[in-house]
Amino acid sequence: MKRRSFLRKSAIAASAGGLVVGCTSENNTGGEAAAVITNRQIRWRLISSFPRSLDTIYGAAEVFAQRVHAMTDGKFDIRVYPAGEIVPYDQVLESVQKGTVQMGHTASYYFKGKNPALPFDCTVPFGLTSRQQVAWLMHAGGMELMRELFADFNIINFLGGNTGIQMGGWFRKEINSLSDLRGLKMRIPGLGGEVMDRMGVGVEQIAGGEVYPALERGAIDAAEWVGPYDDLKLGFHRVAQFYYYPGWWEPGPGLSFYVNQDEWDKLPLVYQEAVKTASVAASTSMQSSYDAKNPGAFAELLDEGVQLRPFPDELMAEAEKHAFDIMEEEAAADAGYQKVYSSFKKFRDESYRWFSTAENTYGAFAFNRNQG
């Protein structure tokens, strides 16, 4: 075969697969094949459930996009859109499922109405800490179970970050007993909202950017978001005096990147690997960023005169009972839910035993001993 003909046919074949391959001279006898492979240009849209102003939680998607861009030498370009710019925060799953956009970044508990087991991809009340959540997903079978659920929506999911345990939220009046909750209107999503509903709270689903005005005008009496850094940025301390802890409904809430399965299948292998690697990088970045920013913000809130309060023990005990009653009821009603719940519960029990032995004992001594 003549060299010119060989090169022309090789280029045509490579282009059909999305690649351009440069070949060495046929007279090269040194065995040094210097093939250069260049992947095609791809542009995707990624929609977030969070406003741009919340730089850490929204920023995880930007970190992801930047890492993918860098690892593909700028060939795989992903543009990130905040909540509301293309669709509202609670339409991310549907938009990715339909292929309206290729990707989303969200919290899976927003979509429990589509499948009650989806919150396990994010967090459930009295569930796993951030480290335990990632461990269950990545090394104890959780991710495989979640991907079985998301397959029904034509989606493949990846780690998308974690806030760490959250605060219990902002209340306009003090909560001294379980009875003080009854009749309150509170912004709280997911299974935690269902637990609050059983304890007599009127639950409201409100996007992050709309929580402050709702609390300010009295449309709601309480609201939870994330923790000190975001809460300070949003200014909740200016419209609610009492700051409660812990956020028992979100002990380790993990976000997820959703990718449309059809679009995923079209990606070259090297781009798929870039997505996998970037998702881990973004997830690590988000958690460490919150861990670095929350302490200073927490101190600033206390300096502003915020009234810090723990939830009463009776409230915590009642909430835990309702949470597991709900999960047991769901498991009894649905075999798919039962499969996920059994895996989660087994890992939770084993992990709690270990963490209570080492982590909790150390924290109980060192954290309380060394407060300024």
N, C-alpha and C positions, 0 to 999 in steps of 0.2 A: 504494500500500500504506500502511495506517495505521501510525503510528510504533510503537504498542504491539505490533501484530502482527509488525512487522519485528524489533523487539528480541527478542521471545519466540522467533521462529524462528531468529534468529542465535545465541541462547544455546544452543538445542537442538543446532544443527549443530556449534557449537564444542565442546560437552560431549562429543559423540560422538567427537571427535578428541582428547579429553583437555585441551582448552583452554577458557578462559572469556574472551570478547572483549567489551569495553565499547566502544560506538560513540558518536560525537558526534551532536548534534541534526541532523535533516535540514535545518534552516533555516540551518546554518552555511555561510556563503558566503565565509568568509575562506580556505578551502583548508587549514585546520589540523586534520588528522585526528589526534585524540589517542587512538589505540587502545592499550589496556593488555592485555597478554597474560600470563596466569598459568598456568604448567605444573602438572600434577597432582602430588600427593604420591606418592613412591615410596620404599619401604624395601627394602634389599638386605642380604644377609649375605655377608661376605668372610672366608674362612678362610685362615690363615697356616700356613706350614710351620715357623714359628719360635716359641719361647717368648716370653712377654711380658717376661721379665726382660732379654732382649737388646734394649735400647731402641732401638738404631740400626737394626738390620736388621728387627726387628718394627715399629719405629716408622715405617718408610717407608709401610706400609699405613695407619697412623693419619694421617700427613701427607696421603696421598691422599684418605682419607675426609673429612678436615677441609676440604680445598680444594674437593672436589665440593660439600660442604654449603654452603660460603660462596658459591660461584659460582652456585648454584641458589637462593639466598636461603632455605636450609633445607628446600627441597622434596624434594631427593634425599638421603636419609639412608642411609648405609652403616655397618653395625656390624661391627667387626673382632673376630675370634675367634682366640686363639692355638692353636698346634698341640696336639692332643689334646682340646680342649674339645668339638669336634664330631666330628672325624675325626683320625687320626694324620697326622703330617707328610707321609708318602708316599702319601696318598690324596687329595691336593688335586685333581690332574688328573681323577681318576675322579669325584669329587664334583661338580666344575663341569660335566664332560661330561654327567652324568646329570641335572643341574638340581637336585640336592640343595641346593646353594647357587648363588647367581648369580655369585660371583667367588671367585678364589683369588689368593694371593701366594706364590710359590715359586721354586725353582731347577729349571730344566727338565732338568738332568742327572740328577735323581732318577728320571726316567721313561724312561731309555734302553732299558729292557726293552720298552717299548711301541712305540718307534721309535728305532733306534740313531742317527738324525740329530738327535734332540731336544737333545743336549748343545750343539750349535752355537748354540742360542738362549741359552745361558748361558756356557759356556767349555769349551775342550778343552786338554789339556796342550800346552805350548809354542805356544799360540795367540796371541790378540790381547790387548793391554792394554785397560784400561777405555775409554780414548778411542777406540782402534781398533775395539773391539767395537761401540760406539755408532755410530761412523762407518759401519761395514759394514752394520749393521742399518738405519740411517735414510737413508743416502745412497748405498749401493752395492749395493742389491738384496737384502740379507740378510733384511729384514723380510718382503718379499713371499714369499721362499722359506719362511720359518718359518710364515707364515700358510697356505701350502699344506699344510704338515704338520699344523698344528693344526685345519684344516678337517675332517680325518678324525675329530677328537674333538669336533666341534661347538663349537669354542672359537675365539675371536679373542683374540690376545695383544697386550700393550702393554709398553713399558719399565717396569721395576719397581725400578730401583736398581742400584748396583754397589758392591762393597767396595773396589775397587782390588786390586792384586796382593796375594795373601795370603802368610802365612808358611808355612814347610814343616812346622810342627807340633812337637809335644812328644814326646820320646823318653825312656824310662826308662834307656836306656844309650846310650853314644856310638856314632856310626856313622862309622867311619873308612874303610870300604871297602864295596864292593857286597856282599861276603859277609856283612857284619854285618847286612844286612837280612833275610837268609833265615831263615825260621822265626818272625819277629816277627808279632804280631797287631796290626793297625792299623785304626782307624776312618778311612775315607776313601771318599767317594762318587764316582760318575760314572766317566768314562773314566780318570781318575787311579787309581782303584781297580783297574781292569783292568790298567793298566800295572804297578802294584805287585804284582798277582797274578803277572804274568809274571816278575817279579824275585824271586819266592819268598816274598812277604809274604802272610799270611793276612788277607784283607780282611773287615772287619766294617761293616755298615750300622747306624748308631746315631743316633737323633734327638739334636738339639743338647742338650736338657736332660738326657740320660742319659749323655753322654760322660764327665763328671767322675767319677761313681761307678764307671763301668766301668774307668777308668784307675786310680782309687784302690784298688780291690780286686784289680787285676791281671788282670781279664778281658781287657784289651788291654794291649799294651806301648807303644803310641804312638797319637797322635790328632792330627788337624788340625781347626781350626775356621776362624777368619778371620784375625785379627791381634791386635796388642797390646791394643787397647781391650777387645774381647770376651774375649780369653784371660785378661786380668787379672781381669775381672769374674767369669769362670767359675772362677778359681782354679787353673788347670792347673799353675802354677808350684809349687804346694804338693805335687803328686803326681808330677811329672816334672821332672827337672833340666835336660835339654838341649833348647834351643830352636833349631830348624833353619830355614834360609832358603836360597833363595827357594821359594815355593810354585809350583813349575813346572807343576803340574797346574791351577792357577787363576790365570793371569796377569791376568785381568780379568773375573771372574765377574759376569755380569749376571743379576739376578732379573727375573721377569716377573709382570705381572698377567694372570690368565686370566679371561675373561668368557664365560659361556654364550652361544652365538651366537643362540639363540632369544630370550633375554632382551635381548640387545643390539639385536636388530631391533625390539623393542617400544618402545625408548626414543625420546622426542622428540629431534629433531636437536640442540637446545640442550643436552640432557643428554649426548648422545654427545660433543659438543665439550667439555663439562666434564670428562668422563672422559679424553679425549685430553690436555687441558691439565694436568690434575691428575697424570697418570702421569709427564709430563716433570718437573713440579715435584717430585714425590716422589723421582724418580730422581736429580735434581740434589742434592736435600737429603741423601739418603743418602750419596752419594759425598763431598760436601763435609764432612759431619759426621764420617765416618771419617777423612778427611784432617786434620781439626782435632783429633780426639781421640787418634789413634794415637801421635803423637810423645811426648806427655806420658806415656801409658801405657807406651810402650816404655822411656822413661827410668826409670820406676818399677820395671819388671820387672828391669832391669839393676841397679838399686840393691838389689833383693831378692836378688841373687846368682845370678840365672839365668845359665846357661852358654850363650852364643850361639855357634852353629856354622854354617858354610856346608856344604851338601852337597858331598861329594867330586866332583871333576870326572868321574871314571869313572862314578859313579852318574848324574850329569846326562846324560852322553852315552848311556848305556845306556837311560835312561828316554825320551830323545828318540827313539831308534831304535825302541823298542817302540811308542811313541805313534803314530808315522807308519806303522809296519807295520800296526797295528790299523786306522787310518783307510783305508789303501790297500786292505786286505782287505775292509773293509765297502763301499768304493766299487766294488770289482770284483764284489761279490756283489749289489748293489742299485742300480738306475738312479736311484731317488729320492735315495738317499744320495750318489751320484756327482754329481748336479746341485748339491746343497748344498755338497759338499766342493770341487768345482771352483771355485765362486764364492769360498768362504772362502780357498782356497789362493792363488788369483790375487791377492786383496786383501791377504792376509798378506804375500806376497812383495814387492808394490809398497810396502806401508806400512812394512815392515821396512827397506827400502832408504832410504826418506825419514827415518824416525825414527833410524836408525843414523847418518845424516849430521849431523843437527842436534841432536835431543833427547839422544841417547846421548852425543855428544861433549861437549855442555854439562854433562850430569850427571856424567860421568866426571871432569871438571875441577872443577866447582863443589861438588858434593856431598862429595867426598872431601877437598877443600881446606879446607872450612869447618866441620869437625866440632870441637866444643869440647874 
